């Protein structure tokens, strides 16, 4: 028996290798790793168990009962049907497979599953069991299956990607360490060069031989490459001139010289193929606009203002220069994430058209699919973009391609080009579209714990609590200050966990097949309250505010309401609990009873604003003060409002000398706030700000600080921190 995670997987005694290969994948049964073309594919434990069981008997029917006995023993309490179905979905997603046209995992209706693909190399050493098909018959079936697979593949290519090569080669172009991530990159029009920047400088790399040279730029000019001009010697770059400045667009030469400013307040630039025009984005993330200007910055004009609660991705020029395509994202009230689509804009008349959306897409994407901001429109009329798929990790995305006509209308079926962990943060393509470079970014937040000393004025060096690479976000402590309550996407969805600060492994409080988020401790100190949000853009069911005993037990619904976001409770003797409801134009606060679900609005706390989704808030431990802050991108001295819960009266303090605030949380004694702040040049700090505005810098960092949750006894802080890694890969269509 071979230990594979927590389940013993039998392997034939005469197996000569524990590495099983099929198609472009390989599975290491010893380590439990799945890789494609050498890249590790993130896959949860249970789907890997299912894959191992199917590979043990390739070509045979493996019944649902077989899988239940092997992977879910009789003494395991689990919703077997749901768990198996979910595992199969995640497995297919990792393999780029589908139930309708399976290449690897075939569903045998009401019976089980069969692994279709032939195993090669050492995989033949996984011996069939005594129930296997006889050797000669098996190889005849494999031969027929191989022919059929070739026919199907050829037909698929003809139908969905006409006139295109089908072989794809992946290559890593940079290998920057964690403390020096790639900050920006773009491929030259001829596909020969990569320009990229990191914390050490601005570089030009010859792709084929890897030769790399620094680009000479003035000291302090820490620019990020955005787009090449077609001459192949000049680029458009972005630069932030000061810690509270917006980014501006500059022309930079790869042979050195003095950069030339094109325009203030500009980012996400794209140069038309003839080099005559530059499309770019202006404004804050709450008031964005699409603009176009001449190649030297002349005659700038606004093309489009974002709709309410919308943001733009990188504009991409059509091959003929008549249209711009872009990803458009709309903030959903009270939820994490955006509803996204791809739209086109006719530059001459401003006519817009939605091309790809959850309701219109012709790909395998569904209502829970989210598009990344990066987009390229290749010369052979393909949209190349990134997709975070509904069944994968929240922070994983991959590169897709969609054939379109000259007007940007869909002309075929979308194809996933990569299947690898981490997020695609940007991409660009050579002029002929054969080489596509993209940045894979991993910046999953991790929980750190620090001790507070000297009355909360000094913080010990933060120590990691969660020792994994999943997204882990702290929200509360247990009343004894010994354990942190947090959410994590380690099993594919956001669920709730509890971990003792002297332990390395958490325990699950809330699992299941729904997103469980924002865990808070009720005033009784024995109940955890949390929110279940409906699927983004999918179900019309309302959000549910839930409760579950901290010691364990079945969850119960407290109340249901559309748009529930954050919630928080005061500490005894106060019994006040609040939640907010976000709409398109306001933020409303409701007090509620965790036991009965009875609730009422507190109109004195209502916030009317065009961007209610941008607000963060914290309730004081005594239940008397509501602190609120609005994130508006780069600000001049961002402000915090302290509102009286009783009458709504307000006073304001400012976080001077900083560009923005990422979160606020009351200190354990209620006399001050823990406030993570940042500059627009990558500096982060944790401030302690009292109710009169007196400010102390407690921690300075180069890593992003999301927020800080104090323990009830005031002796510890649970910090959300993210340290990213970022490197460039190239996808080549041969």
Rosetta blueprint (number, residue, H / E / L):
1 X L
2 X E
3 X E
4 X E
5 X L
6 X L
7 X E
8 X E
9 X E
10 X L
11 X L
12 X L
13 X L
14 X L
15 X L
16 X L
17 X L
18 X L
19 X E
20 X E
21 X E
22 X E
23 X L
24 X L
25 X E
26 X E
27 X E
28 X E
29 X L
30 X L
31 X L
32 X L
33 X E
34 X E
35 X E
36 X E
37 X L
38 X L
39 X E
40 X E
41 X E
42 X L
43 X L
44 X L
45 X H
46 X H
47 X H
48 X H
49 X H
50 X H
51 X H
52 X H
53 X H
54 X H
55 X H
56 X H
57 X L
58 X L
59 X L
60 X L
61 X E
62 X E
63 X E
64 X H
65 X H
66 X H
67 X H
68 X H
69 X H
70 X H
71 X H
72 X L
73 X L
74 X L
75 X L
76 X L
77 X L
78 X L
79 X L
80 X H
81 X H
82 X H
83 X H
84 X H
85 X H
86 X H
87 X H
88 X H
89 X H
90 X H
91 X H
92 X H
93 X H
94 X H
95 X H
96 X L
97 X L
98 X L
99 X L
100 X L
101 X L
102 X L
103 X L
104 X L
105 X E
106 X E
107 X E
108 X E
109 X L
110 X L
111 X L
112 X E
113 X E
114 X E
115 X E
116 X L
117 X L
118 X L
119 X E
120 X E
121 X H
122 X H
123 X H
124 X H
125 X H
126 X L
127 X L
128 X L
129 X L
130 X L
131 X L
132 X L
133 X L
134 X L
135 X H
136 X H
137 X H
138 X H
139 X H
140 X H
141 X H
142 X H
143 X H
144 X H
145 X H
146 X H
147 X H
148 X H
149 X H
150 X H
151 X H
152 X H
153 X H
154 X H
155 X H
156 X H
157 X H
158 X H
159 X H
160 X H
161 X L
162 X L
163 X L
164 X L
165 X L
166 X L
167 X L
168 X E
169 X E
170 X E
171 X E
172 X E
173 X L
174 X L
175 X L
176 X L
177 X L
178 X L
179 X L
180 X L
181 X L
182 X L
183 X L
184 X E
185 X E
186 X E
187 X E
188 X L
189 X L
190 X L
191 X L
192 X L
193 X E
194 X E
195 X E
196 X E
197 X E
198 X E
199 X L
200 X L
201 X E
202 X E
203 X E
204 X E
205 X E
206 X E
207 X L
208 X L
209 X L
210 X L
211 X L
212 X E
213 X E
214 X E
215 X L
216 X L
217 X L
218 X L
219 X L
220 X L
221 X L
222 X L
223 X L
224 X E
225 X E
226 X E
227 X E
228 X E
229 X L
230 X L
231 X L
232 X L
233 X L
234 X E
235 X E
236 X E
237 X E
238 X E
239 X E
240 X E
241 X L
242 X L
243 X L
244 X L
245 X L
246 X L
247 X E
248 X E
249 X E
250 X E
251 X E
252 X E
253 X E
254 X L
255 X L
256 X L
257 X L
258 X L
259 X L
260 X E
261 X E
262 X E
263 X E
264 X L
265 X L
266 X L
267 X E
268 X E
269 X E
270 X E
271 X E
272 X L
273 X L
274 X L
275 X L
276 X L
277 X E
278 X E
279 X E
280 X E
281 X E
282 X E
283 X L
284 X L
285 X L
286 X L
287 X L
288 X L
289 X E
290 X E
291 X E
292 X E
293 X E
294 X E
295 X L
296 X L
297 X L
298 X L
299 X L
300 X L
301 X E
302 X E
303 X E
304 X E
305 X E
306 X L
307 X L
308 X L
309 X L
310 X E
311 X E
312 X E
313 X L
314 X L
315 X L
316 X E
317 X E
318 X L
319 X L
320 X L
321 X L
322 X L
323 X E
324 X E
325 X E
326 X E
327 X E
328 X E
329 X E
330 X E
331 X E
332 X L
333 X L
334 X L
335 X L
336 X L
337 X L
338 X E
339 X E
340 X E
341 X E
342 X E
343 X E
344 X E
345 X E
346 X E
347 X L
348 X L
349 X L
350 X L
351 X L
352 X E
353 X E
354 X E
355 X E
356 X E
357 X L
358 X L
359 X L
360 X L
361 X L
362 X L
363 X L
364 X L
365 X L
366 X L
367 X L
368 X L
369 X L
370 X E
371 X E
372 X E
373 X E
374 X E
375 X E
376 X E
377 X E
378 X L
379 X L
380 X L
381 X L
382 X E
383 X E
384 X E
385 X E
386 X E
387 X E
388 X E
389 X L
390 X L
391 X L
392 X L
393 X L
394 X L
395 X L
396 X L
397 X L
398 X E
399 X E
400 X E
401 X E
402 X E
403 X E
404 X E
405 X L
406 X L
407 X L
408 X L
409 X L
410 X E
411 X L
412 X L
413 X L
414 X L
415 X E
416 X E
417 X L
418 X L
419 X L
420 X L
421 X L
422 X L
423 X E
424 X E
425 X E
426 X E
427 X E
428 X E
429 X E
430 X L
431 X L
432 X L
433 X L
434 X L
435 X E
436 X E
437 X E
438 X E
439 X E
440 X E
441 X E
442 X E
443 X L
444 X L
445 X L
446 X E
447 X E
448 X E
449 X E
450 X E
451 X E
452 X E
453 X E
454 X H
455 X H
456 X H
457 X L
458 X E
459 X E
460 X L
461 X L
462 X L
463 X E
464 X E
465 X L
466 X L
467 X L
468 X L
469 X L
470 X L
471 X L
472 X E
473 X E
474 X E
475 X E
476 X E
477 X E
478 X L
479 X L
480 X L
481 X L
482 X L
483 X E
484 X E
485 X E
486 X E
487 X E
488 X E
489 X L
490 X L
491 X L
492 X L
493 X L
494 X L
495 X E
496 X E
497 X E
498 X E
499 X E
500 X E
501 X L
502 X L
503 X L
504 X L
505 X L
506 X L
507 X E
508 X E
509 X E
510 X E
511 X L
512 X L
513 X L
514 X L
515 X L
516 X E
517 X E
518 X E
519 X E
520 X E
521 X E
522 X L
523 X L
524 X L
525 X L
526 X L
527 X E
528 X E
529 X E
530 X E
531 X E
532 X E
533 X L
534 X L
535 X L
536 X L
537 X L
538 X L
539 X L
540 X L
541 X L
542 X L
543 X E
544 X E
545 X E
546 X E
547 X E
548 X E
549 X E
550 X L
551 X L
552 X L
553 X L
554 X L
555 X L
556 X E
557 X E
558 X E
559 X E
560 X E
561 X E
562 X L
563 X L
564 X E
565 X E
566 X E
567 X E
568 X E
569 X E
570 X L
571 X L
572 X L
573 X L
574 X L
575 X L
576 X L
577 X E
578 X E
579 X E
580 X E
581 X E
582 X E
583 X L
584 X L
585 X L
586 X E
587 X E
588 X E
589 X E
590 X E
591 X E
592 X E
593 X L
594 X L
595 X L
596 X L
597 X L
598 X L
599 X E
600 X E
601 X E
602 X L
603 X H
604 X H
605 X H
606 X L
607 X E
608 X E
609 X L
610 X L
611 X L
612 X H
613 X H
614 X H
615 X E
616 X E
617 X E
618 X E
619 X E
620 X L
621 X L
622 X L
623 X L
624 X L
625 X E
626 X E
627 X E
628 X E
629 X E
630 X E
631 X L
632 X L
633 X L
634 X L
635 X L
636 X L
637 X L
638 X L
639 X E
640 X E
641 X E
642 X E
643 X E
644 X E
645 X L
646 X L
647 X L
648 X L
649 X L
650 X E
651 X E
652 X E
653 X E
654 X E
655 X L
656 X L
657 X L
658 X L
659 X L
660 X E
661 X E
662 X E
663 X E
664 X E
665 X E
666 X E
667 X L
668 X L
669 X L
670 X L
671 X L
672 X E
673 X E
674 X E
675 X E
676 X E
677 X E
678 X E
679 X L
680 X L
681 X L
682 X L
683 X L
684 X E
685 X E
686 X E
687 X E
688 X E
689 X E
690 X E
691 X L
692 X L
693 X L
694 X L
695 X E
696 X E
697 X E
698 X E
699 X E
700 X E
701 X E
702 X L
703 X L
704 X E
705 X E
706 X E
707 X E
708 X E
709 X E
710 X E
711 X L
712 X L
713 X L
714 X L
715 X L
716 X E
717 X E
718 X E
719 X E
720 X E
721 X E
722 X E
723 X L
724 X L
725 X E
726 X E
727 X E
728 X E
729 X E
730 X E
731 X E
732 X E
733 X E
734 X L
